[in-house]
């Protein structure tokens, strides 16, 4: 099948649909709308990036959710950010009525814990007890499962994911292959679960995330001139044949290849910056910007799970951006480089 024959039809210009109203969520939606108004905008991050140093940045964060106590060591900052993430996840789970959506969101931590445990297992490192406690599987049970290497007590999908991750590693004994195999399994699992919940928003969200991940992967394949195309994930809107063709296309023609798709601006921004700076900073910023734009489109819903889940993901993104800025300030990286990563 050639490139022209295998083209998905996309029924939207920029962002996919978000689904219908659900009036069970009217009160919870109003609450998260109030919380969303406190999220940092680009102007604040611009000011934060231009602070004279780490101390000045920490002072600017005083009075926000990220007020830094103590000496502001890396460990203290990481604990603060983990606490904020734990708090917002707990709050959102209180707002959500649908247990399947809660299970889906918590599964993200299960997969993250599993990646960490498998990496330690195959490299014969201590398993530790520093797993995220926001998953469906209690961390005590999780640690015991991998310590005894008895996965029968895990849910079926996690048993399959463990097998995929371990087999992926032993192909080439490359730790990175663990993540690649589990990423593909996780993306498929979330997409199937979102469809079973009958959530248009979550289904489209995961399809879009697959596309954005594949765009990042495609650009890395181009830079490293790698032949392994089996790392691209199925399930998104971008056809595998288009992505394969993009790997072999010059940077100057790359945006045109995606001219009929909502991702053209991401490709163009990322490719131009890559040519000039040999860096993925703008590509990452453009992918984040597109993702956040879709989450913001849930503002048109008066009541539903969509704005609630969107707020969680936007808050988690804010936490990651604060982590990036503070780490850069400690490393004395210039503001322009920081902003290249934060702003598309």
Number of C-alpha atoms within 10 A of each C-alpha: 6 8 13 8 8 13 14 11 10 13 9 10 10 14 18 19 16 21 18 15 15 14 13 13 20 15 13 20 26 15 13 19 15 10 12 18 9 11 15 16 10 12 9 13 19 16 12 25 26 18 18 13 19 20 15 13 20 18 13 16 15 12 9 11 13 17 14 20 12 7 9 17 12 13 9 14 21 13 12 19 20 14 12 17 19 15 12 16 20 14 12 19 19 11 18 19 14 11 11 14 19 19 14 19 21 19 20 16 18 22 20 17 21 22 21 16 24 22 20 16 16 15 12 9 11 10 17 11 12 11 20 15 16 20 21 17 18 13 18 11 12 22 20 14 16 16 14 8 10 11 17 10 11 15 11 10 11 21 14 14 22 22 16 19 24 22 15 20 22 13 10 10 14 14 19 13 20 26 24 19 21 24 21 18 20 20 19 18 17 20 20 15 18 21 14 11 16 12 18 16 24 24 23 22 24 20 22 22 18 24 23 24 16 20 24 19 18 21 21 14 19 16 14 8 11 11 12 8 14 10 16 20 20 17 19 21 18 24 15 20 15 16 22 17 13 21 22 14 14 11 19 11 12 20 23 13 15 19 13 12 18 16 22 17 18 24 25 22 18 27 24 18 17 18 12 8 11 11 15 20 20 26 27 21 20 25 24 18 16 20 19 16 14 20 23 16 16 22 14 11 17 18 21 21 28 27 27 25 25 23 23 22 18 20 21 19 16 17 19 13 17 21 17 15 23 21 15 18 24 15 11 12 14 15 19 12 13 21 20 17 19 23 16 19
